[in-house]
Amino acid sequence: KLFRDLGLEGRALNSTFLDLTFTKAKTALIGRDMSDTQSKRINFDQFLVALELCAQEKGVPSSDLHAQISAHADEGPKIKATEAGYNKFHDDKSTYTANLRGSHKPLSRGDSGINLPVPTIPEDFARVHAAFDRYCKFGETANVELVTGITSRNFVKLFKDAGLEDRKLTLTFLDLSFTKAKTAKVGVDASDAASKRLNFDQFLIACELCAQERGTSAHEVHAAIARKATEGPNVVA
């Protein structure tokens, strides 16, 4: 590559000759690592031997090769990379979503525990709580009556079943909303920091976060959830 980048490769110094020259110079027992016969590299002294062989083959003094190499010392290896073609989804910034345009700060795991909203009390409190309770127990097989919190899996399922999942309320956002709401020290089991479930008060905070992301009121989210109080979780057999 060095000889090719410098324009020294040609009819006399073709790739086969250069490869053989490298192998031949490698046999020279000179230089700091001359005892390393298993090395696949040549040291600087062996490199100079290789240059001498190339100069002889080319019919020029070795000083000419030295001068050409030293003249390009600052340039380094030439790198040829593929130039990407035009892609409207990347190059046309008018197609970017709000997150990519930076028009608002997306929710991240690093935000947990700060700026938690005050939850809105549902208008149909009983039915929202009933839906929450049904999804808390969904899929449980042991001590069902003792279950009081909703898991991340069932939280996401509730929003999917209620038709609330969309381009804004993605699975990722719902998961992060759950994680953020879990940091709120509210509810009957507020002290249970190790719990992997949301209590009802934390659930309402998660609903508030989702309503803010959708740009709607929390009451609309509550209304969609309340409808699941009677229907219960969707089961696909």
MARBA-3410 file (N, C-alpha, C, O; in Angstrom, 1 decimal):
237
0.8,-1.2,0.0,0.0,0.0,0.0,0.9,1.3,0.0,0.5,2.2,-0.6 ~ 2.0,1.2,0.7,2.9,2.4,0.7,3.4,2.7,-0.7,3.4,3.8,-1.1 ~ 3.8,1.7,-1.4,4.3,1.9,-2.8,3.2,2.3,-3.7,3.4,3.1,-4.6 ~ 2.0,1.8,-3.5,0.9,2.2,-4.4,0.5,3.6,-4.1,0.2,4.4,-5.1 ~ 0.4,4.0,-2.8,0.0,5.4,-2.5,1.0,6.4,-3.0,0.7,7.5,-3.4
2.3,6.0,-3.1,3.3,6.9,-3.6,3.5,6.9,-5.1,4.3,7.6,-5.7 ~ 2.7,6.0,-5.8,2.8,5.9,-7.2,4.0,5.2,-7.7,4.4,5.3,-8.9 ~ 4.7,4.4,-6.8,5.9,3.7,-7.2,5.6,2.3,-7.8,6.4,1.7,-8.5 ~ 4.4,1.8,-7.6,4.0,0.5,-8.2,3.9,0.6,-9.7,3.2,1.6,-10.2 ~ 4.5,-0.3,-10.4,4.4,-0.2,-11.9,4.8,-1.6,-12.5,4.7,-2.6,-11.8
5.2,-1.5,-13.7,5.6,-2.7,-14.4,6.8,-3.4,-13.7,6.8,-4.6,-13.6 ~ 7.8,-2.6,-13.3,8.9,-3.2,-12.7,8.6,-3.6,-11.2,8.9,-4.7,-10.8 ~ 8.0,-2.7,-10.5,7.6,-3.0,-9.1,6.1,-3.3,-9.0,5.3,-2.5,-8.6 ~ 5.8,-4.5,-9.5,4.4,-4.9,-9.4,4.1,-5.5,-8.1,5.0,-5.7,-7.2 ~ 2.9,-5.9,-7.8,2.5,-6.4,-6.5,3.1,-7.7,-6.2,3.4,-7.9,-5.0
3.4,-8.5,-7.2,4.0,-9.8,-6.9,5.5,-9.6,-6.5,6.0,-10.2,-5.5 ~ 6.2,-8.7,-7.2,7.6,-8.4,-6.8,7.7,-7.8,-5.4,8.6,-8.1,-4.7 ~ 6.8,-6.9,-5.1,6.8,-6.2,-3.8,6.6,-7.2,-2.7,7.2,-7.2,-1.6 ~ 5.7,-8.2,-3.0,5.4,-9.2,-2.0,6.6,-10.1,-1.7,6.9,-10.5,-0.6 ~ 7.3,-10.5,-2.8,8.5,-11.3,-2.7,9.6,-10.6,-2.1,10.4,-11.1,-1.3
9.7,-9.3,-2.3,10.7,-8.4,-1.7,10.5,-8.4,-0.2,11.5,-8.4,0.6 ~ 9.3,-8.2,0.2,9.0,-8.2,1.6,9.4,-9.5,2.3,10.1,-9.5,3.3 ~ 9.1,-10.6,1.7,9.5,-11.9,2.2,11.0,-12.1,2.3,11.5,-12.6,3.3 ~ 11.7,-11.6,1.2,13.1,-11.8,1.2,13.8,-10.9,2.3,14.7,-11.3,2.9 ~ 13.3,-9.7,2.4,13.9,-8.8,3.4,13.6,-9.3,4.8,14.4,-9.0,5.7
12.5,-10.0,5.0,12.2,-10.6,6.3,13.2,-11.6,6.8,13.4,-11.8,8.0 ~ 14.0,-12.1,5.9,15.0,-13.1,6.3,16.3,-12.5,6.8,17.1,-13.2,7.4 ~ 16.4,-11.2,6.6,17.6,-10.5,7.1,17.6,-10.4,8.6,16.7,-9.9,9.2 ~ 18.7,-10.9,9.2,18.8,-10.9,10.7,19.4,-9.7,11.2,20.5,-9.7,11.7 ~ 18.7,-8.6,11.1,19.1,-7.3,11.5,18.0,-6.6,12.2,16.8,-7.0,12.1
18.3,-5.6,13.0,17.2,-4.8,13.6,17.0,-5.3,15.1,17.6,-6.2,15.5 ~ 16.2,-4.5,15.7,15.9,-4.8,17.2,15.2,-6.1,17.4,15.4,-6.7,18.5 ~ 14.4,-6.5,16.5,13.6,-7.8,16.7,14.1,-8.9,15.7,13.3,-9.7,15.3 ~ 15.4,-8.9,15.5,15.9,-9.9,14.5,15.7,-11.3,14.9,15.8,-12.2,14.1 ~ 15.5,-11.5,16.2,15.4,-12.9,16.7,14.0,-13.4,16.5,13.7,-14.6,16.7
13.0,-12.5,16.2,11.6,-12.9,16.1,11.4,-13.4,14.6,10.9,-12.6,13.8 ~ 11.7,-14.6,14.4,11.6,-15.2,13.1,10.1,-15.5,12.7,9.8,-15.7,11.5 ~ 9.3,-15.5,13.7,7.8,-15.8,13.5,7.0,-14.6,13.2,5.8,-14.7,12.8 ~ 7.6,-13.4,13.3,6.9,-12.2,13.1,6.5,-12.1,11.6,7.2,-12.5,10.7 ~ 5.3,-11.5,11.4,4.8,-11.2,10.0,5.0,-9.8,9.6,4.4,-9.3,8.7
6.0,-9.1,10.3,6.3,-7.8,10.0,7.8,-7.6,9.8,8.6,-8.5,10.2 ~ 8.2,-6.6,9.1,9.6,-6.3,8.9,9.9,-5.0,9.8,9.1,-4.1,9.8 ~ 11.1,-5.0,10.4,11.4,-3.9,11.2,12.0,-2.8,10.3,12.1,-3.0,9.0 ~ 12.4,-1.7,10.8,12.9,-0.6,9.9,14.1,-0.9,9.2,14.3,-0.6,8.0 ~ 15.1,-1.7,9.8,16.3,-2.1,9.1,16.0,-3.0,7.9,16.6,-2.9,6.8
15.0,-3.9,8.1,14.6,-4.8,7.1,13.9,-4.0,6.0,13.9,-4.4,4.8 ~ 13.2,-3.0,6.4,12.4,-2.2,5.4,13.4,-1.5,4.5,13.2,-1.4,3.3 ~ 14.6,-1.0,5.0,15.6,-0.4,4.2,16.2,-1.4,3.2,16.6,-1.0,2.1 ~ 16.3,-2.7,3.6,16.8,-3.7,2.7,15.8,-3.9,1.6,16.2,-4.0,0.4 ~ 14.5,-3.9,1.9,13.5,-4.0,0.9,13.6,-2.9,-0.1,13.4,-3.1,-1.3
13.8,-1.6,0.4,13.9,-0.5,-0.5,15.1,-0.6,-1.4,15.0,-0.2,-2.6 ~ 16.2,-1.2,-0.9,17.4,-1.4,-1.7,17.1,-2.4,-2.9,17.5,-2.1,-4.0 ~ 16.4,-3.4,-2.6,16.0,-4.4,-3.6,15.1,-3.8,-4.6,15.2,-4.1,-5.8 ~ 14.2,-3.0,-4.2,13.2,-2.3,-5.1,14.0,-1.3,-6.0,13.7,-1.2,-7.2 ~ 14.9,-0.6,-5.4,15.7,0.4,-6.2,16.5,-0.3,-7.3,16.6,0.1,-8.4
17.1,-1.5,-6.9,17.8,-2.3,-7.9,16.9,-2.7,-9.0,17.3,-2.7,-10.2 ~ 15.8,-3.2,-8.7,14.8,-3.7,-9.7,14.4,-2.5,-10.6,14.2,-2.7,-11.8 ~ 14.2,-1.4,-10.0,13.7,-0.2,-10.8,14.9,0.5,-11.6,14.6,1.2,-12.5 ~ 16.1,0.2,-11.2,17.3,0.8,-11.8,17.5,2.2,-11.4,18.0,3.0,-12.3 ~ 17.3,2.5,-10.2,17.5,3.9,-9.7,18.2,3.8,-8.4,18.2,2.8,-7.7
18.9,4.9,-7.9,19.5,4.9,-6.6,18.5,4.7,-5.5,17.3,5.3,-5.6 ~ 18.8,4.1,-4.4,17.8,3.9,-3.3,17.5,5.3,-2.7,16.5,5.4,-2.1 ~ 18.4,6.3,-2.9,18.1,7.6,-2.3,16.9,8.2,-3.0,16.2,9.0,-2.3 ~ 16.6,7.9,-4.2,15.5,8.4,-4.9,14.2,7.9,-4.2,13.2,8.7,-4.0 ~ 14.2,6.6,-3.9,13.0,6.0,-3.2,12.9,6.7,-1.8,11.8,7.0,-1.3
14.0,6.9,-1.1,14.0,7.5,0.2,13.4,8.9,0.1,12.6,9.3,1.0 ~ 13.7,9.6,-0.9,13.3,11.0,-1.0,11.8,11.0,-1.3,11.1,11.9,-0.7 ~ 11.3,10.1,-2.1,9.9,10.1,-2.4,9.0,9.7,-1.2,7.9,10.2,-1.0 ~ 9.6,8.8,-0.4,8.8,8.4,0.8,8.8,9.5,1.8,7.8,9.7,2.4 ~ 10.0,10.1,2.1,10.0,11.2,3.1,9.2,12.4,2.7,8.7,13.1,3.5
9.0,12.6,1.3,8.2,13.8,0.9,6.8,13.6,1.2,6.0,14.6,1.3 ~ 6.3,12.4,1.4,4.9,12.1,1.7,4.7,11.7,3.2,3.7,11.1,3.5 ~ 5.7,12.0,4.0,5.6,11.5,5.4,4.4,12.1,6.2,3.9,11.4,7.0 ~ 4.1,13.3,5.8,3.0,14.0,6.6,1.6,13.6,6.1,0.6,13.8,6.8 ~ 1.5,13.0,4.9,0.2,12.7,4.3,-0.4,11.4,5.0,-1.6,11.4,5.2
0.4,10.4,5.2,-0.1,9.2,5.8,-0.8,8.4,4.7,-0.8,8.8,3.5 ~ -1.4,7.2,5.1,-2.0,6.3,4.1,-3.3,7.0,3.5,-4.0,7.8,4.2 ~ -3.5,6.7,2.2,-4.7,7.3,1.6,-5.9,6.3,1.9,-5.8,5.1,1.8 ~ -7.0,7.0,2.2,-8.2,6.2,2.5,-9.3,6.5,1.5,-9.6,7.7,1.3 ~ -9.8,5.5,0.9,-10.9,5.7,-0.1,-12.1,5.0,0.5,-12.2,3.8,0.6
-13.1,5.9,0.8,-14.4,5.4,1.4,-15.5,5.6,0.4,-15.4,6.5,-0.5 ~ -16.5,4.8,0.5,-17.7,4.9,-0.3,-18.5,6.2,0.1,-18.7,6.4,1.2 ~ -18.8,7.0,-0.9,-19.6,8.2,-0.6,-21.1,7.9,-0.7,-21.6,7.3,-1.7 ~ -21.8,8.2,0.4,-23.2,7.8,0.5,-24.0,8.6,-0.5,-23.8,9.8,-0.7 ~ -25.0,8.0,-1.1,-25.9,8.7,-2.0,-27.0,9.4,-1.3,-27.1,9.3,0.0
-27.7,10.2,-2.0,-28.8,11.0,-1.4,-29.9,10.1,-0.8,-30.3,9.2,-1.5 ~ -30.3,10.4,0.4,-31.4,9.6,1.0,-32.4,10.7,1.6,-32.0,11.4,2.5 ~ -33.6,10.7,1.1,-34.5,11.8,1.5,-34.9,11.7,3.0,-35.2,12.7,3.6 ~ -34.9,10.4,3.5,-35.3,10.3,4.9,-34.2,10.8,5.9,-34.4,11.0,7.0 ~ -32.9,10.9,5.4,-31.8,11.4,6.2,-31.5,12.8,5.8,-31.3,13.7,6.7
-31.4,13.1,4.5,-30.9,14.4,4.1,-32.0,15.5,4.1,-31.7,16.7,4.3 ~ -33.3,15.1,3.9,-34.4,16.1,4.0,-34.8,16.2,5.4,-35.6,15.4,5.9 ~ -34.4,17.2,6.1,-34.7,17.4,7.5,-36.1,17.8,7.8,-36.6,17.7,8.9 ~ -36.9,18.1,6.8,-38.3,18.4,7.0,-39.1,17.2,7.3,-40.2,17.3,7.8 ~ -38.5,16.0,7.0,-39.2,14.7,7.3,-38.9,14.2,8.7,-39.4,13.2,9.1
-38.0,14.9,9.4,-37.6,14.5,10.7,-38.8,14.5,11.7,-39.6,15.4,11.6 ~ -38.8,13.6,12.7,-39.8,13.7,13.7,-39.4,14.7,14.8,-38.3,15.2,14.7 ~ -40.3,15.0,15.7,-39.9,16.0,16.8,-38.7,15.6,17.5,-37.9,16.5,17.8 ~ -38.5,14.4,17.8,-37.3,13.9,18.6,-36.1,14.2,17.9,-35.1,14.8,18.4 ~ -36.0,13.9,16.5,-34.8,14.1,15.8,-34.6,15.6,15.5,-33.4,16.1,15.5
-35.7,16.4,15.4,-35.5,17.8,15.2,-35.0,18.5,16.4,-34.5,19.6,16.4 ~ -35.3,17.9,17.6,-34.9,18.5,18.9,-35.9,19.5,19.3,-35.5,20.4,20.1 ~ -37.2,19.4,18.8,-38.2,20.4,19.2,-38.6,20.2,20.7,-39.2,21.1,21.3 ~ -38.4,19.0,21.2,-38.7,18.8,22.6,-37.8,17.7,23.1,-37.3,16.9,22.4 ~ -37.6,17.7,24.4,-36.7,16.7,25.0,-37.4,15.4,25.2,-38.3,15.3,26.0
-36.9,14.3,24.6,-37.5,13.0,24.8,-37.3,12.5,26.2,-36.3,12.8,26.8 ~ -38.2,11.7,26.6,-38.1,11.0,28.0,-36.9,10.0,27.9,-36.8,9.2,27.0 ~ -36.1,10.0,28.9,-35.0,9.1,29.0,-34.9,8.5,30.4,-35.5,9.1,31.4 ~ -34.2,7.4,30.6,-34.0,6.8,31.9,-33.3,7.7,32.8,-33.5,7.6,34.1 ~ -32.5,8.6,32.3,-31.7,9.5,33.2,-32.6,10.5,33.8,-32.2,11.2,34.8
-33.9,10.7,33.3,-34.8,11.7,33.9,-35.5,11.2,35.1,-36.2,11.9,35.8 ~ -35.4,9.9,35.4,-36.2,9.3,36.5,-36.0,10.0,37.8,-34.9,10.4,38.2 ~ -37.1,10.2,38.5,-37.0,10.8,39.8,-37.1,12.4,39.8,-37.1,12.9,40.9 ~ -37.2,13.0,38.7,-37.2,14.5,38.7,-38.4,14.9,37.8,-38.8,14.2,36.9 ~ -39.0,16.1,38.1,-40.0,16.7,37.3,-41.2,15.8,37.1,-41.8,15.7,36.0
-41.6,15.1,38.1,-42.8,14.2,38.0,-44.1,15.1,38.1,-44.1,16.0,39.0 ~ -45.0,14.9,37.2,-46.2,15.7,37.2,-47.2,15.3,38.3,-47.1,14.2,38.9 ~ -48.0,16.3,38.7,-49.1,16.0,39.7,-50.2,15.3,38.9,-50.7,15.8,37.9 ~ -50.6,14.1,39.3,-51.6,13.3,38.6,-53.0,13.9,38.6,-53.4,14.5,39.7 ~ -53.7,13.7,37.6,-55.1,14.2,37.5,-56.0,13.0,38.1,-55.8,11.9,37.7
-56.9,13.4,39.0,-57.8,12.4,39.5,-58.9,12.0,38.4,-59.5,12.9,37.9 ~ -59.0,10.7,38.1,-60.0,10.3,37.1,-61.4,10.7,37.4,-61.8,10.6,38.6 ~ -62.2,11.1,36.4,-63.6,11.4,36.6,-64.3,10.2,37.0,-65.2,10.2,37.9 ~ -64.0,9.1,36.3,-64.6,7.8,36.6,-63.6,6.9,37.4,-63.1,5.9,36.9 ~ -63.4,7.4,38.6,-62.3,6.8,39.4,-62.5,5.3,39.6,-61.5,4.6,39.5
-63.7,4.9,39.9,-64.0,3.5,40.2,-63.7,2.6,39.1,-63.1,1.5,39.2 ~ -64.1,3.0,37.8,-63.8,2.1,36.7,-62.4,2.1,36.3,-61.8,1.1,35.9 ~ -61.7,3.2,36.4,-60.2,3.3,36.1,-59.5,2.4,37.1,-58.6,1.6,36.7 ~ -59.9,2.4,38.4,-59.2,1.6,39.4,-59.6,0.1,39.1,-58.7,-0.8,39.4 ~ -60.8,-0.2,38.7,-61.2,-1.6,38.4,-60.3,-2.1,37.2,-59.9,-3.3,37.3
-60.1,-1.3,36.2,-59.3,-1.7,35.0,-57.9,-2.0,35.5,-57.3,-3.0,35.1 ~ -57.4,-1.1,36.3,-56.0,-1.2,36.9,-55.9,-2.5,37.6,-54.9,-3.3,37.5 ~ -56.9,-2.8,38.5,-56.9,-4.0,39.3,-56.9,-5.3,38.4,-56.3,-6.3,38.7 ~ -57.7,-5.3,37.3,-57.8,-6.4,36.5,-56.5,-6.7,35.8,-56.1,-7.9,35.6 ~ -55.8,-5.7,35.4,-54.5,-5.9,34.7,-53.4,-6.2,35.7,-52.4,-6.8,35.3
-53.6,-5.8,36.9,-52.6,-6.2,38.0,-52.6,-7.7,38.1,-51.5,-8.3,38.3 ~ -53.8,-8.3,38.1,-53.9,-9.7,38.3,-53.8,-10.6,37.1,-53.7,-11.8,37.2 ~ -53.7,-9.9,35.9,-53.7,-10.7,34.7,-52.4,-11.5,34.6,-51.3,-10.9,34.7 ~ -52.5,-12.8,34.3,-51.4,-13.6,34.2,-50.8,-14.2,35.4,-49.9,-15.0,35.4 ~ -51.3,-13.7,36.6,-50.8,-14.2,37.9,-51.4,-15.6,38.2,-52.6,-15.8,37.9
-50.7,-16.4,38.8,-51.2,-17.8,39.2,-51.1,-18.1,40.7,-51.8,-19.0,41.1 ~ -50.4,-17.3,41.4,-50.2,-17.6,42.8,-50.6,-16.3,43.6,-50.2,-15.2,43.3 ~ -51.4,-16.5,44.7,-51.8,-15.4,45.6,-52.4,-14.2,44.8,-52.0,-13.1,45.1 ~ -53.2,-14.5,43.9,-53.8,-13.5,43.0,-54.4,-12.3,43.8,-54.3,-11.2,43.5 ~ -55.2,-12.7,44.9,-55.9,-11.7,45.7,-55.0,-10.7,46.4,-55.4,-9.6,46.8
-53.7,-11.1,46.6,-52.7,-10.3,47.3,-52.0,-9.3,46.4,-51.3,-8.4,46.8 ~ -52.2,-9.5,45.1,-51.5,-8.6,44.1,-52.1,-7.3,44.1,-53.3,-7.1,43.9 ~ -51.3,-6.2,44.3,-51.9,-4.8,44.4,-51.2,-3.9,43.4,-51.6,-2.8,43.2 ~ -50.2,-4.3,42.6,-49.5,-3.5,41.7,-49.4,-4.1,40.3,-49.6,-5.3,40.1 ~ -49.2,-3.2,39.3,-49.1,-3.6,37.9,-47.7,-3.7,37.4,-46.9,-2.8,37.7
-47.4,-4.8,36.7,-46.0,-5.0,36.2,-45.8,-4.1,34.9,-46.8,-3.6,34.3 ~ -44.6,-4.0,34.5,-44.3,-3.2,33.3,-45.0,-3.9,32.1,-45.5,-3.2,31.2 ~ -44.9,-5.2,32.0,-45.5,-6.0,30.9,-47.0,-5.7,30.8,-47.6,-5.4,29.7 ~ -47.7,-5.8,32.0,-49.2,-5.6,31.9,-49.5,-4.1,31.8,-50.6,-3.8,31.2 ~ -48.7,-3.2,32.2,-48.9,-1.8,32.0,-48.9,-1.5,30.5,-49.8,-0.8,30.0
-47.9,-2.0,29.8,-47.8,-1.8,28.3,-49.0,-2.5,27.7,-49.6,-1.9,26.7 ~ -49.4,-3.7,28.1,-50.6,-4.4,27.5,-51.9,-3.6,27.7,-52.7,-3.5,26.8 ~ -52.0,-3.0,28.9,-53.2,-2.2,29.1,-53.3,-1.0,28.1,-54.4,-0.8,27.5 ~ -52.2,-0.4,27.9,-52.3,0.8,26.9,-52.5,0.3,25.5,-53.1,0.9,24.7 ~ -51.9,-0.9,25.2,-52.1,-1.5,23.8,-53.6,-1.9,23.7,-54.2,-1.6,22.6
-54.1,-2.6,24.7,-55.5,-3.1,24.6,-56.5,-1.9,24.5,-57.6,-2.0,23.9 ~ -56.1,-0.8,25.2,-57.0,0.4,25.2,-56.9,1.2,24.0,-57.6,2.2,23.8 ~ -56.0,0.8,23.0,-55.8,1.6,21.8,-55.1,2.9,22.0,-55.2,3.8,21.2 ~ -54.3,3.0,23.0,-53.5,4.2,23.3,-52.1,4.2,22.7,-51.5,5.2,22.6 ~ -51.6,3.0,22.4,-50.3,2.9,21.8,-50.4,3.5,20.4,-51.2,3.1,19.6
-49.4,4.4,20.0,-49.4,5.0,18.7,-47.9,5.5,18.4,-47.0,5.0,19.1 ~ -47.8,6.4,17.5,-46.4,6.8,17.1,-45.8,7.6,18.2,-44.5,7.6,18.3 ~ -46.6,8.2,19.1,-46.0,9.0,20.2,-45.8,8.1,21.4,-44.8,8.1,22.1 ~ -46.9,7.3,21.7,-46.8,6.4,22.9,-46.3,5.0,22.4,-47.1,4.1,22.2 ~ -45.0,5.0,22.1,-44.4,3.8,21.6,-44.1,2.8,22.8,-44.2,3.2,24.0
-43.8,1.6,22.5,-43.4,0.6,23.5,-42.3,1.2,24.4,-42.3,1.0,25.6 ~ -41.3,1.8,23.8,-40.1,2.4,24.5,-40.6,3.5,25.4,-40.2,3.5,26.6 ~ -41.4,4.4,24.9,-41.9,5.5,25.8,-42.7,4.9,27.0,-42.6,5.4,28.1 ~ -43.6,4.0,26.7,-44.4,3.4,27.8,-43.5,2.7,28.9,-43.7,2.9,30.1 ~ -42.5,2.1,28.4,-41.5,1.4,29.4,-40.8,2.5,30.2,-40.6,2.3,31.4
-40.4,3.5,29.5,-39.7,4.6,30.3,-40.6,5.4,31.2,-40.2,5.8,32.3 ~ -41.9,5.5,30.8,-42.8,6.2,31.7,-43.1,5.4,32.9,-43.2,5.9,34.0 ~ -43.1,4.0,32.8,-43.3,3.1,33.9,-42.1,3.3,34.9,-42.3,3.4,36.1 ~ -40.9,3.3,34.3,-39.7,3.4,35.1,-39.6,4.8,35.9,-39.3,4.8,37.0 ~ -40.0,5.8,35.2,-40.0,7.1,35.8,-41.1,7.2,36.9,-40.8,7.8,38.0
-42.3,6.8,36.6,-43.3,6.8,37.7,-43.0,6.0,38.9,-43.5,6.3,40.0 ~ -42.2,4.9,38.7,-41.8,4.0,39.8,-41.0,4.7,40.8,-41.0,4.3,42.0 ~ -40.4,5.8,40.4,-39.5,6.6,41.4,-40.3,7.4,42.4,-39.8,7.9,43.4 ~ -41.6,7.6,42.0,-42.5,8.5,42.9,-42.7,7.8,44.2,-43.2,6.7,44.3 ~ -42.5,8.5,45.3,-42.7,8.0,46.6,-44.1,8.3,47.1,-44.4,9.1,48.0
-45.1,7.6,46.4,-46.5,7.8,46.8,-47.2,6.5,46.8,-46.7,5.5,46.3 ~ -48.4,6.4,47.4,-49.1,5.2,47.5,-48.9,4.4,48.7,-48.0,4.7,49.5 ~ -49.7,3.3,48.8,-49.6,2.4,50.0,-48.3,1.7,50.1,-47.9,1.4,51.2 ~ -47.6,1.4,49.0,-46.4,0.7,49.1,-45.2,1.6,48.6,-44.3,1.2,48.0 ~ -45.3,2.9,49.0,-44.3,3.9,48.5,-42.9,3.6,49.0,-42.0,4.0,48.4
-42.8,2.9,50.1,-41.5,2.6,50.7,-40.9,1.4,50.0,-39.7,1.1,50.2 ~ -41.6,0.7,49.2,-41.1,-0.6,48.6,-40.4,-0.2,47.3,-40.9,-0.3,46.2 ~ -39.1,0.3,47.5,-38.3,0.8,46.3,-37.9,-0.4,45.4,-37.6,-0.2,44.2 ~ -37.8,-1.6,46.0,-37.4,-2.7,45.2,-38.5,-3.4,44.4,-38.2,-4.3,43.6 ~ -39.7,-2.9,44.6,-40.9,-3.5,43.9,-40.7,-3.3,42.4,-40.3,-2.3,41.9
-41.2,-4.3,41.6,-41.2,-4.1,40.1,-42.6,-3.8,39.6,-42.8,-4.0,38.4 ~ -43.4,-3.3,40.5,-44.8,-2.9,40.1,-45.1,-1.5,40.5,-44.4,-0.9,41.3 ~ -46.1,-0.9,39.8,-46.6,0.4,40.1,-47.8,0.2,41.0,-48.7,-0.6,40.7 ~ -47.9,1.0,42.1,-49.2,1.1,42.8,-50.1,2.0,42.0,-49.7,2.6,41.0 ~ -51.3,2.2,42.5,-52.3,3.0,41.7,-51.9,4.4,41.6,-52.1,5.1,40.5
-51.4,5.0,42.7,-51.0,6.4,42.6,-49.8,6.6,41.6,-49.9,7.6,40.8 ~ -48.9,5.7,41.6,-47.8,5.8,40.6,-48.3,5.6,39.2,-47.9,6.2,38.2 ~ -49.3,4.7,39.0,-50.0,4.5,37.8,-50.6,5.7,37.2,-50.5,6.0,36.0 ~ -51.2,6.5,38.1,-51.8,7.8,37.6,-50.8,8.8,37.1,-51.0,9.5,36.2 ~ -49.6,8.7,37.8,-48.5,9.6,37.3,-48.1,9.2,35.9,-47.8,10.0,35.1
-48.0,7.9,35.7,-47.6,7.3,34.4,-48.6,7.7,33.4,-48.2,8.1,32.2 ~ -49.9,7.7,33.7,-50.9,8.1,32.8,-50.8,9.6,32.4,-51.0,10.0,31.3 ~ -50.4,10.4,33.4,-50.2,11.9,33.2,-49.0,12.1,32.2,-49.1,12.9,31.4 ~ -47.9,11.3,32.4,-46.8,11.5,31.5,-47.2,11.1,30.1,-46.8,11.7,29.1 ~ -48.0,10.1,29.9,-48.4,9.6,28.6,-49.4,10.6,28.0,-49.3,10.9,26.8
-50.2,11.3,28.8,-51.1,12.3,28.3,-50.3,13.5,27.8,-50.7,14.1,26.7 ~ -49.3,13.9,28.5,-48.5,15.0,28.1,-47.8,14.7,26.8,-47.7,15.6,25.9 ~ -47.3,13.5,26.6,-46.6,13.1,25.4,-47.6,13.1,24.2,-47.2,13.5,23.1 ~ -48.8,12.7,24.4,-49.8,12.7,23.3,-50.3,14.0,23.0,-50.9,14.3,22.0 ~ -50.2,15.0,24.0,-50.7,16.3,23.8,-52.2,16.3,24.1,-52.9,17.2,23.5
-52.7,15.4,24.9,-54.1,15.4,25.3,-54.3,15.5,26.8,-53.3,15.5,27.5 ~ -55.5,15.6,27.2,-55.8,15.6,28.7,-55.7,14.2,29.3,-55.9,13.2,28.6 ~ -55.4,14.2,30.6,-55.3,12.9,31.2,-56.7,12.2,31.3,-56.8,11.0,31.3 ~ -57.8,13.0,31.2,-59.1,12.4,31.3,-59.4,11.6,30.0,-60.1,10.6,30.1 ~ -58.8,11.9,28.9,-59.0,11.1,27.7,-58.3,9.8,27.8,-58.8,8.7,27.4
-57.1,9.8,28.5,-56.4,8.5,28.7,-57.2,7.7,29.7,-57.3,6.5,29.6 ~ -57.7,8.4,30.8,-58.5,7.6,31.8,-59.7,7.0,31.2,-60.1,5.9,31.5 ~ -60.4,7.7,30.3,-61.6,7.2,29.6,-61.3,6.0,28.8,-62.1,5.0,28.9 ~ -60.2,5.9,28.1,-59.9,4.8,27.3,-59.6,3.6,28.2,-59.9,2.4,27.9 ~ -58.9,3.9,29.4,-58.6,2.8,30.3,-59.8,2.3,31.0,-60.0,1.1,31.3
-60.8,3.2,31.4,-62.0,2.8,32.1,-62.8,1.8,31.3,-63.5,1.0,31.9 ~ -62.7,1.9,29.9,-63.5,1.0,29.1,-63.0,-0.5,29.3,-63.8,-1.4,29.0 ~ -61.8,-0.6,29.7,-61.3,-2.0,29.9,-61.7,-2.6,31.3,-61.4,-3.7,31.6 ~ -62.4,-1.8,32.1,-62.8,-2.3,33.4,-63.8,-3.5,33.2,-63.8,-4.4,34.0 ~ -64.7,-3.3,32.2,-65.7,-4.4,31.9,-65.1,-5.4,31.0,-65.3,-6.6,31.2
-64.4,-5.0,29.9,-63.8,-5.9,28.9,-62.7,-6.8,29.5,-62.6,-8.0,29.2 ~ -61.8,-6.2,30.2,-60.7,-6.9,30.7,-59.6,-7.0,29.7,-59.8,-6.5,28.6 ~ -58.5,-7.7,30.0,-57.4,-7.8,29.0,-57.8,-8.6,27.8,-58.6,-9.6,27.9 ~ -57.3,-8.2,26.6,-57.5,-8.9,25.4,-56.7,-10.2,25.4,-55.5,-10.2,25.8 ~ -57.3,-11.3,25.1,-56.7,-12.6,25.1,-56.8,-13.2,23.7,-57.8,-13.4,23.1
-55.6,-13.4,23.1,-55.5,-14.0,21.8,-55.1,-15.5,21.9,-54.0,-15.8,22.3 ~ -56.1,-16.3,21.5,-55.8,-17.8,21.7,-55.2,-18.3,20.4,-54.9,-19.5,20.3
END
